[in-house]
Amino acid sequence: MIKDTNKDLSKNSEIDFLYSFIKKHDSFCLWKASGENIDHKEFSENVLNFTGYSDKELLDLPDGFCSLIVADDITRIKKLYNKLLNNPAEENYSAVYRINDRDQNIVWLKEEIRVQKNIDGETEAYHGFIQNISEYKKLESLLRNENENLIQLNKSKDRFISILSHDLRAPFTSILGFTEILMNEPDLTQNEKNEYLNYIHESSQTQLQLINYLLDWSRLQTGRMKIESERLHAQSIVYNCIASLTGIAIRKNIDIKANVPDNIFIMADEKLITQVITNLLSNAIKFSPENRSVEICAEVFNDDKIEFIIKDHGIGIPDNSKEKLFKVERKFSTEGTKGEKGTGLGLSLVKEIVEKHTGDIWFYSEVDNGSEFHFTVPSSQNIILLIDDDQEEKLYLEKIISENFPEYKLIFTDNGYEAITIISEKIPSLIVTKHDIPFMDGIQLLKSIRKEEKGFKIPVIAIVTDILEETKNLYQEYEISAFLQKPFDIDKIKEKLQSALK
């Protein structure tokens, strides 16, 4: 039942204002009659939006509006109602509680009660004004969680600084000690001098790596190091990482086996993703006994991600140490199988880099049975770029490519300059270009492409009619993949595209 509350309460300016406010804002009111009990008698129109019940439906509930109040809150609320009734001096009352709406969703409410009195100071009525504060409660919870996270981060930072200050300081005592011996002991043998110098050199390298890892980690944390992703040939990146580790692998007679398909491309920052792969491979070598093997492979994880797996057959990771990995505040380091030192920060940096690339990292390990590290990075979509200003020819080739190579996205342009722009942004898996295209011919385009390539060569197929031997030689000078001779032979088109995309 809806009542004209403004008319009934015209003598009370504060209540009159509050009812006017309720009509304009997302809240609803309850009119509580005078008497020994505070009963919710009337509601504003907004009650349906808040509770899912009309005013009539609420009044028909066994305990009226109170039937909606969450069981954990109802006893407290009724006690407060009774307190208000039994204390004539009390004029205002405020409470926060929860109700279950018609769909059994929790709704947070804040109720303000105003006591209306006559000129003799006697209570005439109680007026409740209720506001939905669910959004405020959500924000409050988020802020509480954020504050707790910040407290934990601050504790982690303190632990990290404590560990780091020890690790940065400790080696210098020995380094300075050996330096003083070398400076002040003229009777040292050459073998002793070499031993002390080797220790100083190794300790200095470890400290420099620790500082570099720390600086990189800090830059990533603070956003000062930007992720500059580009389309990268996964196989070339992996081979470059293996080449940089050949020396340490040879010293332990470790065989590094790579299985990375030539057609896998990723979107990543070349410097940072190289750091990830190198670090994980280096660890695999470090914790492998001599005369073992280390494997790295890459494969499609899903439509958006490529998965890399680095596996060794080494000493493995004990269960009580697994939770320490990747946590910078719990810096974890152990010696390799030949006493190799580590900084304890490498895996923390690896995790940070992978996550900055929107990837995930995880591992499996068993003592004496080796470790297997997995991480994902965004894949770069396979694209075929078709450059042709002949509309009929373009439609014909589009049909053949779409039907026979559905896993490739087809991009079109009709001139060389626009093609170069596209290639700089989205390095395609294959370029099919007409020889006579506007602004530059196929040879000039191919020359520009080869000049800018990084780590791998994009396959290029040229569409020609009658090609001179001299023109053919120029194409071959820039490593053309194949020629498509017009008039077209559909089987030849499929064969040459298939060959170029291998």
C-alpha positions, 0 to 999 in steps of 0.5 A: 500500500503506497501512501502520500507521506509528504502530506502526512508528515508536513509538520516535520520538516526533516522527515519531509526532506528525507522523503523527498530525497528518497523519491529522487535517489536509489533508496526506499523508506519504511513507515513504522507505526507508533505502539509497543512494537516497531512494525514495517507498515508502509513502503515507498515505490523503490522497495520492489527494486531493492527486494524483488517484492511489492509492498503488499507481498512484503506485508503478507510475509509471516514476519513482514519485512523482517522475514527478509533479514539474514538469520545472523543479523535478525536477532541483533536488529530486533534487540536494537528495535526494542532498545529504541522503544524502551528508551524515550530519550533516543531520537535517532538510530542507525543500523547496517544489516543484510537481507535476502531478496526474492532471488536469494541474493544478499543485499546490504542495507543501511537503515536510519530511524527518525523519531517523530514527537509531538509538542509535549515530547511524546513519541508519535511515530517512527520513520525508517529510511533505508538505503542500498549500500551493497556497492559500498560494501563491495568497495569496502571489501576490495579496499580491505583486501587491497590493504591486506595485500599491501601489508603482506607485500610490505612484509615480503619487501622487508624479508626480501631486503633482509635477505638481499642485504646479506647476499650483497654484503657477504661475498665481499668479505671473502673477495676483499680477504683474498685480494689482501692476501694477493697484495700482501703475500709475495711468496704465494705460488702461481697455483695459489694465485690462480685459485684466489683469482678464480674465486674472486672472478666467479664471486664477482660474476655472481654478484653482477648477475644478482644485481642485473637480475635485481635491476631488471626485476625492479624495472618490471615491477615499477613499469620502467621496463616496457614490453616491446612485443613483436612477431618472433620466430620461436625456433630462431630464438631457441637456437640463439639461446642454445648457442649462448650456452654451448660452452657450459654444456660442453664442459659438462658434456650435456646434449641440448635437444631442441624440438621447435617446429619452424612454423611457430611464431610468438608475440614477445619482447625478444630480449626478455623472452631470450632471458627466460629461455636462457635462464631455464636452459641454464638451470637445466644444465646446472642441475644435470649430472655430466653426460646427460641431456636437456630437452626444449620443445615448443608446441601450440597450447591453445588458439592464443598461446604457445607452450615451451617446455624445458626438461632435464634429468637431473637432481630435481627439487625437494618438496620442501623447496618447491614453494620457495621457487618464483618468490623473490621474498624467499630467495632460494638458491642451491649449488649445481651438480659441479658446485655452480653458484646461483643468485636465487633471483633468476626464477623470480625474474622469469616468472615476472617476465612471463606474466608481463607477457600474459603467460603462465609458468609452472613446473613438475619435479621429483628428486633424482628424476629431474625437473620440467618447466612449462611456460606460455606466451602469446602466439602470433597468428599465421597470416598469408599476405596477398598483394595484387591489384587485379580484382578478378585474380585476387578473388580467384586466389582468395578462394583457393587459399581459403579452401585449402589453407583455412588455418591461415588468415588472409590479408590483402593489399594492392600496392608495395608501400602498403604491403611494407607497412603491414609486414612491419606490424604483422610479419606474415607466414607467407607473401604472395605478390604479383610482379607488376604492382603499383609503386614498386615491382616484386623485386623491389618489394622482396629486396626491402623485405629481406633488408628488414628481416630478423632471424628468419626469412619470410617465404615469398611467391611471385605471380608472373606471366612471361618472366625474363631470365634476368628478372628470374635471377634477380628474384633468386638473388633475394631468395624467392621461394617460388613462381606462380606462372599465369595462366594459373594451374590450381594444382600447381598453386596448392603445391607451391603454397604447401611447400612454402608454408612448411 
